[in-house]
Amino acid sequence: MSTKLSSTFFAKPSYVQNKWLLIDAKDQVLGRLAAQIAKILRGKHKPYFTPHINCGDNVVVINADKLKLTGKKLQQKIYYRHTGFPGGIKQIKAIDLISGKYPERMLQLAVKRMMPKESPLARQQLKCLHVYAGEDNPHVAQQPVLINPVK
């Protein structure tokens, strides 16, 4: 008499159904919102989450220029980047970044740093993130479903 042991379910790419979700970032805290977006992009909110398959949904974020930072982070937080040349380190404060030409980069960087290490799967999942500074977005045809992030 043999008994069959239960086996772990692994989703195949053909099994995954990607949805389009819309998030309004107005008056949301940066870190909490980025953590929730990273969870959705990876697909950890789905019951068939598989670590090596892109199970996540497409996320459209509007009003990224109206994010909040707690404490004194707006004046004290510094973002660094390197040009690739010797001595080419550049820095910008969070207040200058959010009031500058590309205010959506702060949210994109926060989400990117919450994803797993730099890999082809992480790059594929990050392509499903669409961040816009204002109300308008070109993804109306996909009919994204508005979700309320946890405050």
BALOBA-1460 file (C-alpha; in Angstrom, 3 decimals):
// residues 151
<rec num="1" residu="m" x="0.000" y="0.000" z="0.000"/>
<rec num="2" residu="s" x="1.546" y="3.267" z="-1.084"/>
<rec num="3" residu="t" x="0.410" y="6.736" z="-0.196"/>
<rec num="4" residu="k" x="0.965" y="9.673" z="-2.480"/>
<rec num="5" residu="l" x="2.684" y="12.593" z="-0.869"/>
<rec num="6" residu="s" x="1.415" y="16.045" z="-1.695"/>
<rec num="7" residu="s" x="3.676" y="17.970" z="-4.022"/>
<rec num="8" residu="t" x="4.433" y="21.666" z="-4.199"/>
<rec num="9" residu="f" x="2.667" y="23.592" z="-6.924"/>
<rec num="10" residu="f" x="4.880" y="25.622" z="-9.259"/>
<rec num="11" residu="a" x="3.152" y="28.015" z="-11.627"/>
<rec num="12" residu="k" x="4.129" y="27.906" z="-15.261"/>
<rec num="13" residu="p" x="4.264" y="31.131" z="-17.316"/>
<rec num="14" residu="s" x="1.145" y="30.054" z="-19.224"/>
<rec num="15" residu="y" x="-0.804" y="29.760" z="-15.932"/>
<rec num="16" residu="v" x="-0.116" y="33.347" z="-14.829"/>
<rec num="17" residu="q" x="-2.728" y="36.020" z="-15.507"/>
<rec num="18" residu="n" x="-1.408" y="39.570" z="-15.253"/>
<rec num="19" residu="k" x="-3.808" y="42.341" z="-14.289"/>
<rec num="20" residu="w" x="-3.409" y="46.111" z="-14.462"/>
<rec num="21" residu="l" x="-3.637" y="47.968" z="-11.142"/>
<rec num="22" residu="l" x="-3.798" y="51.736" z="-10.572"/>
<rec num="23" residu="i" x="-2.439" y="53.334" z="-7.399"/>
<rec num="24" residu="d" x="-2.873" y="56.985" z="-6.435"/>
<rec num="25" residu="a" x="0.276" y="58.014" z="-4.539"/>
<rec num="26" residu="k" x="-1.139" y="61.303" z="-3.269"/>
<rec num="27" residu="d" x="-0.267" y="61.754" z="0.447"/>
<rec num="28" residu="q" x="1.194" y="58.225" z="0.700"/>
<rec num="29" residu="v" x="4.387" y="57.503" z="2.652"/>
<rec num="30" residu="l" x="7.200" y="56.577" z="0.261"/>
<rec num="31" residu="g" x="8.529" y="53.435" z="1.974"/>
<rec num="32" residu="r" x="5.169" y="51.872" z="2.749"/>
<rec num="33" residu="l" x="3.927" y="52.460" z="-0.779"/>
<rec num="34" residu="a" x="7.142" y="51.133" z="-2.339"/>
<rec num="35" residu="a" x="6.958" y="47.967" z="-0.223"/>
<rec num="36" residu="q" x="3.405" y="47.293" z="-1.348"/>
<rec num="37" residu="i" x="4.265" y="47.946" z="-5.002"/>
<rec num="38" residu="a" x="7.285" y="45.615" z="-4.818"/>
<rec num="39" residu="k" x="5.059" y="42.891" z="-3.351"/>
<rec num="40" residu="i" x="2.551" y="43.297" z="-6.206"/>
<rec num="41" residu="l" x="5.285" y="43.349" z="-8.879"/>
<rec num="42" residu="r" x="6.771" y="40.100" z="-7.577"/>
<rec num="43" residu="g" x="3.345" y="38.451" z="-7.332"/>
<rec num="44" residu="k" x="3.538" y="37.634" z="-3.634"/>
<rec num="45" residu="h" x="-0.094" y="38.677" z="-3.188"/>
<rec num="46" residu="k" x="-1.250" y="35.742" z="-5.348"/>
<rec num="47" residu="p" x="-1.839" y="32.237" z="-4.000"/>
<rec num="48" residu="y" x="0.235" y="30.661" z="-6.785"/>
<rec num="49" residu="f" x="3.386" y="32.737" z="-6.197"/>
<rec num="50" residu="t" x="6.451" y="31.060" z="-7.651"/>
<rec num="51" residu="p" x="9.829" y="32.711" z="-6.980"/>
<rec num="52" residu="h" x="11.395" y="31.997" z="-10.390"/>
<rec num="53" residu="i" x="8.371" y="33.015" z="-12.536"/>
<rec num="54" residu="n" x="7.064" y="36.531" z="-13.182"/>
<rec num="55" residu="c" x="3.689" y="36.200" z="-11.410"/>
<rec num="56" residu="g" x="3.257" y="39.906" z="-10.731"/>
<rec num="57" residu="d" x="0.761" y="42.409" z="-12.049"/>
<rec num="58" residu="n" x="1.316" y="45.634" z="-13.978"/>
<rec num="59" residu="v" x="1.216" y="48.658" z="-11.675"/>
<rec num="60" residu="v" x="0.420" y="52.216" z="-12.791"/>
<rec num="61" residu="v" x="1.194" y="54.880" z="-10.180"/>
<rec num="62" residu="i" x="-0.142" y="58.413" z="-10.564"/>
<rec num="63" residu="n" x="0.606" y="61.565" z="-8.541"/>
<rec num="64" residu="a" x="4.153" y="60.437" z="-7.696"/>
<rec num="65" residu="d" x="5.130" y="64.066" z="-7.146"/>
<rec num="66" residu="k" x="2.778" y="64.261" z="-4.133"/>
<rec num="67" residu="l" x="4.481" y="61.551" z="-2.051"/>
<rec num="68" residu="k" x="5.262" y="62.161" z="1.599"/>
<rec num="69" residu="l" x="8.419" y="61.400" z="3.530"/>
<rec num="70" residu="t" x="8.296" y="61.129" z="7.302"/>
<rec num="71" residu="g" x="10.543" y="62.962" z="9.706"/>
<rec num="72" residu="k" x="13.297" y="65.152" z="8.295"/>
<rec num="73" residu="k" x="13.986" y="62.874" z="5.314"/>
<rec num="74" residu="l" x="12.815" y="65.456" z="2.803"/>
<rec num="75" residu="q" x="15.700" y="67.776" z="3.765"/>
<rec num="76" residu="q" x="18.286" y="65.191" z="4.900"/>
<rec num="77" residu="k" x="17.942" y="62.167" z="2.584"/>
<rec num="78" residu="i" x="20.590" y="62.140" z="-0.162"/>
<rec num="79" residu="y" x="20.526" y="60.104" z="-3.371"/>
<rec num="80" residu="y" x="23.874" y="59.214" z="-4.920"/>
<rec num="81" residu="r" x="24.737" y="58.203" z="-8.482"/>
<rec num="82" residu="h" x="27.973" y="57.759" z="-10.389"/>
<rec num="83" residu="t" x="28.715" y="58.979" z="-13.910"/>
<rec num="84" residu="g" x="31.225" y="56.218" z="-14.593"/>
<rec num="85" residu="f" x="34.199" y="58.572" z="-14.737"/>
<rec num="86" residu="p" x="36.834" y="58.890" z="-11.983"/>
<rec num="87" residu="g" x="35.553" y="61.229" z="-9.292"/>
<rec num="88" residu="g" x="32.141" y="61.264" z="-10.940"/>
<rec num="89" residu="i" x="29.937" y="60.771" z="-7.879"/>
<rec num="90" residu="k" x="26.895" y="63.052" z="-7.881"/>
<rec num="91" residu="q" x="24.403" y="63.668" z="-5.123"/>
<rec num="92" residu="i" x="20.965" y="65.223" z="-4.876"/>
<rec num="93" residu="k" x="18.723" y="65.811" z="-1.871"/>
<rec num="94" residu="a" x="15.240" y="64.338" z="-1.759"/>
<rec num="95" residu="i" x="13.566" y="67.751" z="-1.794"/>
<rec num="96" residu="d" x="15.444" y="68.683" z="-4.977"/>
<rec num="97" residu="l" x="14.658" y="65.330" z="-6.578"/>
<rec num="98" residu="i" x="10.900" y="65.482" z="-5.923"/>
<rec num="99" residu="s" x="10.638" y="69.121" z="-7.008"/>
<rec num="100" residu="g" x="12.906" y="68.672" z="-10.034"/>
<rec num="101" residu="k" x="12.393" y="67.499" z="-13.587"/>
<rec num="102" residu="y" x="11.765" y="63.800" z="-12.787"/>
<rec num="103" residu="p" x="9.899" y="63.493" z="-9.446"/>
<rec num="104" residu="e" x="8.855" y="59.902" z="-10.220"/>
<rec num="105" residu="r" x="12.452" y="58.664" z="-9.874"/>
<rec num="106" residu="m" x="12.268" y="58.668" z="-6.078"/>
<rec num="107" residu="l" x="9.510" y="56.051" z="-6.104"/>
<rec num="108" residu="q" x="11.192" y="54.055" z="-8.886"/>
<rec num="109" residu="l" x="14.445" y="53.881" z="-6.920"/>
<rec num="110" residu="a" x="12.656" y="52.856" z="-3.720"/>
<rec num="111" residu="v" x="10.810" y="50.029" z="-5.493"/>
<rec num="112" residu="k" x="13.932" y="48.895" z="-7.367"/>
<rec num="113" residu="r" x="15.882" y="48.618" z="-4.122"/>
<rec num="114" residu="m" x="13.108" y="46.515" z="-2.548"/>
<rec num="115" residu="m" x="13.145" y="43.988" z="-5.371"/>
<rec num="116" residu="p" x="15.445" y="40.956" z="-5.254"/>
<rec num="117" residu="k" x="19.035" y="41.470" z="-6.343"/>
<rec num="118" residu="e" x="19.761" y="42.618" z="-9.880"/>
<rec num="119" residu="s" x="18.751" y="39.737" z="-12.115"/>
<rec num="120" residu="p" x="16.937" y="39.182" z="-15.406"/>
<rec num="121" residu="l" x="13.723" y="38.350" z="-13.515"/>
<rec num="122" residu="a" x="13.935" y="41.536" z="-11.406"/>
<rec num="123" residu="r" x="14.472" y="43.626" z="-14.551"/>
<rec num="124" residu="q" x="11.472" y="41.947" z="-16.193"/>
<rec num="125" residu="q" x="9.303" y="42.646" z="-13.141"/>
<rec num="126" residu="l" x="10.428" y="46.290" z="-12.950"/>
<rec num="127" residu="k" x="9.291" y="46.819" z="-16.548"/>
<rec num="128" residu="c" x="5.740" y="46.273" z="-15.251"/>
<rec num="129" residu="l" x="5.996" y="49.430" z="-13.106"/>
<rec num="130" residu="h" x="4.742" y="52.647" z="-14.723"/>
<rec num="131" residu="v" x="5.126" y="55.795" z="-12.602"/>
<rec num="132" residu="y" x="3.738" y="59.215" z="-13.574"/>
<rec num="133" residu="a" x="4.112" y="62.535" z="-11.782"/>
<rec num="134" residu="g" x="0.619" y="63.826" z="-12.582"/>
<rec num="135" residu="e" x="-2.918" y="62.488" z="-12.945"/>
<rec num="136" residu="d" x="-2.649" y="61.611" z="-16.645"/>
<rec num="137" residu="n" x="-1.360" y="58.268" z="-17.853"/>
<rec num="138" residu="p" x="-1.426" y="56.534" z="-21.247"/>
<rec num="139" residu="h" x="-2.707" y="53.217" z="-19.841"/>
<rec num="140" residu="v" x="-6.430" y="53.986" z="-19.892"/>
<rec num="141" residu="a" x="-7.001" y="51.382" z="-22.634"/>
<rec num="142" residu="q" x="-5.799" y="48.612" z="-20.285"/>
<rec num="143" residu="q" x="-8.582" y="49.568" z="-17.824"/>
<rec num="144" residu="p" x="-6.485" y="49.447" z="-14.640"/>
<rec num="145" residu="v" x="-8.345" y="48.694" z="-11.421"/>
<rec num="146" residu="l" x="-7.910" y="51.342" z="-8.706"/>
<rec num="147" residu="i" x="-6.613" y="49.881" z="-5.445"/>
<rec num="148" residu="n" x="-6.149" y="51.691" z="-2.161"/>
<rec num="149" residu="p" x="-2.679" y="51.198" z="-0.657"/>
<rec num="150" residu="v" x="-2.360" y="50.634" z="3.062"/>
<rec num="151" residu="k" x="-1.506" y="53.857" z="4.903"/>
